[in-house]
Amino acid sequence: MKRQAPDRTAYQPKPVEQVEVNEGKVKARIILLILAVVIAIVAFGWVIFSRTHVNTGWREIEVASDGTMNCSQDFQFNYYLGGSGMSAAAELKAITLLYTEATEKAYNIFNAHELSPELNNLFQLNLNPNKPIKVDPALYAALETVDRLDSRYLFLAPMYSEYHSLFFCNDDWETAGYDPVQNPDIREYAAQVAAFAADPGQINIQLMGDDTVQLTVSESYTAFAKENGIDCYADFYWMKNAFIIDYLANTMEDAGYNRGVISSYDGFSRCLGEEKLAYSHQLFDLQDGKAYRAATMDYSGGTNLVCLRSFPLNRQKELYYYRFKDGSFRTAHVDIADGISKTALPTLAATSGTKSCAEILLRLLPFYATETWTGEVHKTLPAEGIYPVSITDRVVCQSGTQVSLSDLYEGYRIQSAE
């Protein structure tokens, strides 16, 4: 059989058609391309400039985190840049670096549940009862404040653990396992813990100088702790942000940064320096299970503020509350008398130009974390330079004139405590 040769023309390329191009159009296209490139370069340059250029004025300072644990999520730091003579950009860079380091260190200092590889913190102190421990100077200063004000709330740590479990419950029926109000066994346990916490002979922190402290625990409390699985004797728990905000503010002020304010999402605020910059704080009240903005507190630089609430305002701080289906709450405000969660009224605030947030808090707690509101706080604390503002029955009661009240919600009125 004769094989036929393949038709090779099928594989040959098709003829190329030559088309003449209008040279004028080519030039126009080149010009348009150049313009597009120039516009892109200018736009890109503007984006870079707008992101790197720092204007004089108010700016929120954010940490430059590299993944290291820090406490910045609990705070907002606003600062007026460029008012020191330094360029705003240089000041922002320096403040950001310092604030980042401070939030990382504060996270470790006041942590009662994690070991820090760099310093001796509350966890290390709990791990070594009846042994002298040299701690970070900031923790020593905080413990000095607790000792000077004869405050015992730090030692309610075992009950904080119970309430922490309660706050993570998903349904009301689960809470009975942790709530002393519902459970007689937990109530008896709470009373025992509170009795130990209130007695310096059972548990105390000795200040030995040179940043050295000793957590002293009696034999009877040690036995009770072993029987009940207690491994944390001292914990600032929800109160820690008052001490942390003082540490952050002091760190910034010591470095010469005095034109700003640090606020926490749970009601603490520290003004840096004493420049008469204007600030405000919204006061909320609880009516029929709902939070209402009752009034605005206006104040100036050099004023520190603490606001205690029996209800949460944002999801971040729901970690310290549990709301029952009937609208009632359990909070982290624990009465030193019996270890039970109590709040005498929905909202109690106070300001001071001479006291730190931690000092204000520790002085407010005996009047707030208790069964009955008496108003005695308005008679006692102004003599110490602390000026309370309370809300009861839609009456905003004010001590002193350090703050002015405005924007009252419908039905609310102001009353002087004088």
C-alpha positions in Angstrom: 0.0 0.0 0.0 1.3 3.4 -1.0 1.7 5.8 1.9 0.8 9.3 1.1 3.1 12.2 2.3 1.4 14.4 4.8 0.2 17.9 3.8 2.8 20.0 5.4 1.0 23.2 4.5 -1.4 22.6 7.3 1.4 23.3 9.8 2.7 26.4 8.2 2.0 29.8 9.9 -0.7 31.9 8.4 0.5 34.9 6.4 0.9 38.1 8.4 -1.2 41.0 7.5 0.7 44.2 7.6 -1.4 47.1 9.0 -0.2 50.6 9.0 -0.5 52.4 12.4 -1.4 56.0 12.8 1.7 57.5 14.4 -0.3 60.4 15.9 -2.4 57.9 18.0 0.8 56.2 19.2 2.1 59.4 20.6 -1.2 60.1 22.3 -1.2 56.7 23.9 2.4 57.2 25.2 1.4 60.6 26.6 -1.6 59.0 28.3 0.5 56.2 29.7 3.0 58.7 31.1 0.2 60.7 32.7 -1.2 57.5 34.3 2.2 56.6 35.8 2.7 60.1 37.1 -0.8 60.1 38.7 -0.1 56.6 40.3 3.2 57.9 41.7 1.6 61.0 43.1 -1.3 59.0 44.6 1.1 56.5 46.1 3.3 59.2 47.5 0.2 60.9 49.1 -0.8 57.7 50.8 2.7 57.3 52.2 2.8 60.9 53.3 -0.7 60.8 54.9 0.2 57.7 56.8 3.6 58.9 58.0 3.0 62.6 58.5 1.9 63.4 62.1 0.0 66.6 62.7 0.1 68.6 65.9 -3.0 67.9 68.1 -4.9 65.1 69.7 -3.9 61.6 68.8 -4.8 58.1 70.2 -1.7 56.3 71.1 -1.6 52.6 70.2 1.0 50.1 71.2 3.5 48.8 68.6 3.0 45.2 69.6 5.2 42.5 68.3 2.9 39.8 69.8 4.2 40.3 73.3 1.3 40.1 75.9 0.3 43.5 77.2 -2.7 45.2 78.9 -3.4 47.9 76.3 -6.8 46.4 75.3 -8.2 47.6 78.6 -7.2 51.3 78.0 -7.4 54.2 75.7 -4.6 56.7 75.7 -5.2 60.1 74.0 -2.3 62.6 73.9 -1.8 66.2 72.6 1.2 65.9 70.3 3.6 68.7 69.4 3.0 70.9 72.4 6.4 70.3 74.0 8.6 71.9 71.4 9.5 68.4 69.9 8.0 67.6 66.5 4.7 65.7 66.6 6.2 62.8 64.7 9.2 62.5 67.0 7.0 62.8 70.1 4.6 60.1 68.8 7.4 57.7 68.2 8.9 58.2 71.6 5.5 58.0 73.4 4.5 54.9 71.5 7.7 53.1 72.4 7.4 54.0 76.1 3.7 53.2 76.3 4.3 49.8 74.6 7.0 48.9 77.1 4.8 50.1 80.0 1.7 48.1 79.0 3.8 45.0 78.6 5.5 45.4 82.0 2.2 46.2 83.7 0.6 43.0 82.3 3.3 41.0 84.1 3.5 43.0 87.3 -0.1 42.7 88.4 -0.7 39.2 87.1 -1.7 36.7 89.8 -2.0 33.7 87.5 1.0 33.7 85.2 4.6 33.4 86.0 6.8 36.2 84.5 10.3 35.3 83.3 11.5 38.8 83.9 10.2 39.9 87.3 8.6 38.7 90.5 4.9 39.4 90.3 1.8 38.5 92.3 1.9 35.0 90.9 5.4 34.5 92.3 4.2 35.9 95.7 1.3 33.5 95.9 3.6 30.7 95.0 5.9 31.4 97.9 3.9 32.2 101.1 5.9 32.9 104.2 9.0 33.6 102.2 10.6 37.1 101.5 10.3 38.0 97.8 11.8 40.9 96.0 9.2 42.3 93.7 9.1 45.0 91.0 9.0 48.5 92.5 5.6 49.2 91.0 4.1 46.2 92.7 5.8 47.2 96.0 4.3 50.7 95.7 0.8 49.2 95.0 1.1 47.0 98.1 2.2 50.0 100.1 -1.0 51.8 99.1 -3.1 48.8 100.1 -1.3 48.6 103.5 -1.5 52.4 104.2 -5.3 52.4 103.5 -5.7 49.2 105.6 -7.6 47.6 102.7 -8.3 43.9 102.8 -10.1 43.3 99.4 -6.9 42.0 97.9 -7.2 38.9 100.1 -10.6 37.9 98.8 -8.8 36.1 95.9 -10.5 32.7 96.5 -13.9 34.3 96.2 -12.9 36.1 93.1 -12.1 32.7 91.6 -15.7 31.5 92.4 -17.2 34.6 90.8 -15.0 34.3 87.8 -16.5 30.9 87.2 -20.0 32.3 87.7 -19.4 35.1 85.2 -18.6 32.5 82.5 -21.9 30.6 83.0 -24.2 30.5 80.0 -27.5 29.9 81.8 -29.0 30.7 85.2 -29.2 27.1 86.4 -25.4 26.8 86.1 -24.7 29.7 88.5 -25.9 27.9 91.6 -22.6 26.0 91.7 -20.7 29.2 92.4 -23.2 31.8 93.7 -23.3 32.1 97.6 -26.7 33.8 97.3 -28.3 30.6 96.0 -26.0 28.0 97.4 -25.8 27.5 101.3 -22.5 25.6 101.0 -20.9 28.3 98.9 -22.3 30.9 101.3 -20.6 29.2 104.2 -17.3 28.9 102.2 -17.6 32.6 101.3 -18.0 33.5 105.0 -14.9 31.5 105.9 -12.8 33.1 103.2 -14.0 36.6 104.1 -13.2 35.9 107.8 -9.6 34.9 106.9 -9.3 37.9 104.5 -10.4 40.4 107.1 -7.9 39.2 109.7 -4.3 40.4 109.5 -3.4 37.6 111.9 -4.5 35.0 109.3 -3.1 36.6 106.1 -1.1 39.7 105.5 1.6 41.2 103.4 4.7 42.4 105.2 6.6 45.3 103.7 10.3 44.7 104.4 11.9 47.6 102.5 14.1 47.5 99.4 11.1 46.2 97.4 11.0 43.1 99.4 7.7 41.7 100.7 6.4 38.6 102.4 2.9 37.0 102.0 2.3 35.7 105.5 -0.3 33.0 105.8 -1.2 31.3 109.1 -1.1 27.5 109.7 -4.9 27.4 110.0 -5.4 29.3 106.7 -2.8 27.1 105.0 -4.7 24.0 106.1 -8.0 25.5 104.9 -6.5 26.4 101.6 -5.1 22.9 101.1 -8.5 21.3 102.0 -10.3 23.6 99.5 -7.7 23.7 96.7 -6.8 27.3 97.1 -3.5 28.3 95.5 -4.1 32.1 95.1 -4.3 34.1 98.3 -3.9 37.6 97.0 -5.3 39.0 93.7 -6.3 42.5 92.6 -8.6 40.8 90.1 -11.0 43.5 88.6 -9.3 46.2 90.8 -6.0 45.8 89.0 -6.8 48.3 86.3 -6.8 51.1 88.9 -3.3 50.2 89.9 -2.2 49.7 86.3 -3.6 53.0 85.1 -1.6 54.7 88.0 1.5 52.9 86.9 1.0 53.9 83.2 0.3 57.5 84.1 3.3 57.8 86.4 5.5 56.3 83.8 4.5 58.8 81.2 4.7 61.8 83.6 8.1 60.7 84.9 9.3 60.9 81.2 7.9 64.4 80.9 4.7 63.6 78.9 2.1 65.7 80.6 -0.6 66.5 78.0 -3.0 63.7 77.8 -5.4 61.3 79.5 -5.5 57.5 80.0 -8.9 55.9 80.5 -9.9 52.3 81.1 -13.0 50.7 79.8 -14.2 49.9 83.3 -14.3 53.4 84.8 -10.8 54.6 85.7 -9.3 57.8 84.3 -5.9 59.6 84.9 -5.1 63.0 83.5 -1.5 63.5 82.9 -0.1 66.7 84.4 -2.1 69.7 85.6 -2.6 71.6 82.4 -6.2 72.8 82.3 -7.2 70.8 79.3 -10.9 70.0 79.2 -12.3 66.4 79.7 -15.7 64.8 80.2 -17.1 61.5 81.4 -20.6 60.1 80.8 -22.5 59.0 83.9 -24.9 56.1 83.4 -27.7 54.9 85.7 -29.7 51.7 85.8 -33.5 52.0 85.5 -35.8 49.0 85.1 -32.8 46.8 84.0 -31.7 49.3 81.3 -28.7 51.6 81.3 -29.4 55.3 80.7 -27.0 58.2 80.3 -27.9 60.3 83.3 -25.5 63.2 83.0 -22.1 64.4 81.8 -19.3 65.2 84.2 -17.0 67.9 82.9 -13.6 68.5 84.5 -10.1 69.8 83.8 -6.5 68.5 83.9 -5.1 67.3 87.1 -8.2 65.4 88.0 -8.4 61.6 88.5 -11.6 59.8 88.2 -13.1 56.4 89.3 -16.6 55.3 88.4 -18.1 52.1 89.8 -21.2 50.5 88.2 -23.3 47.5 89.1 -23.9 46.8 85.4 -21.8 46.5 82.3 -21.7 49.0 79.5 -19.7 47.1 77.0 -19.1 43.5 76.1 -15.4 43.7 77.0 -16.3 44.2 80.7 -19.0 41.6 80.8 -16.3 39.4 82.2 -16.9 40.9 85.6 -20.7 40.6 85.5 -23.5 38.0 85.2 -27.0 39.1 84.4 -29.9 36.8 85.4 -33.0 36.5 83.3 -34.9 38.6 85.9 -32.6 41.5 85.2 -30.6 41.3 88.4 -26.7 41.1 88.4 -23.9 39.5 90.2 -20.7 41.7 90.1 -17.1 41.4 91.1 -17.7 43.9 93.9 -17.4 41.6 96.9 -18.3 42.6 100.5 -15.3 42.0 102.8 -17.8 41.2 105.6 -19.2 38.0 104.1 -17.7 37.4 100.7 -20.9 38.0 98.8 -21.3 40.2 95.7 -23.1 43.4 96.6 -23.6 46.9 95.3 -25.3 49.6 97.4 -26.4 51.5 94.4 -26.1 51.3 90.6 -23.5 54.1 90.1 -20.9 55.8 92.3 -18.2 58.0 91.0 -15.5 60.2 92.6 -12.8 62.6 91.5 -9.6 63.9 93.1 -6.8 66.2 92.3 -4.5 64.7 94.9 -5.3 61.0 95.1 -4.5 58.3 92.6 -7.1 56.0 91.0 -6.1 53.2 93.3 -6.5 55.4 96.4 -9.9 56.6 95.3 -11.1 53.1 94.6 -10.0 51.6 97.9 -11.7 54.4 99.8 -15.0 54.0 97.8 -15.3 50.3 98.1 -16.4 50.1 101.8 -19.3 52.4 100.9 -20.1 50.7 97.6 -19.6 46.9 98.0 -22.1 46.6 100.8 -25.8 46.0 101.4 -27.2 49.4 102.1 -26.6 52.9 100.7 -26.3 55.5 103.5 -24.8 58.5 101.7 -22.1 58.6 104.3 -19.4 58.7 101.6 -20.4 62.3 100.9 -19.7 63.3 104.5 -16.4 61.3 104.9 -14.3 61.5 101.8 -14.3 65.2 100.9 -12.1 65.8 103.9 -9.6 63.5 102.3 -9.7 65.3 99.0 -12.0 62.8 97.3 -15.3 64.2 95.9 -18.1 61.6 95.3 -20.9 61.8 92.8 -23.8 59.3 93.4 -27.0 58.6 91.6 -30.1 57.5 93.6 -33.7 57.7 92.5 -32.8 59.9 89.5 -31.0 62.4 91.8 -27.3 63.1 90.9 -25.7 64.1 94.2 -22.5 66.0 94.0 -19.8 66.7 96.6 -17.5 69.7 96.0 -17.1 71.7 92.8 -14.3 69.9 91.1 -16.6 68.8 88.3 -19.6 70.4 86.7 -22.7 68.4 85.6 -24.5 68.9 82.4 -26.7 67.2 79.8 -29.0 65.7 82.4 -31.3 63.0 81.1 -35.1 63.6 81.3 -36.3 63.3 84.9 -32.9 63.6 86.5 -31.9 66.5 88.8 -28.7 67.7 90.6 -28.4 67.9 94.3 -25.5 69.3 96.3 -24.2 67.1 99.2 -23.2 70.3 101.1 
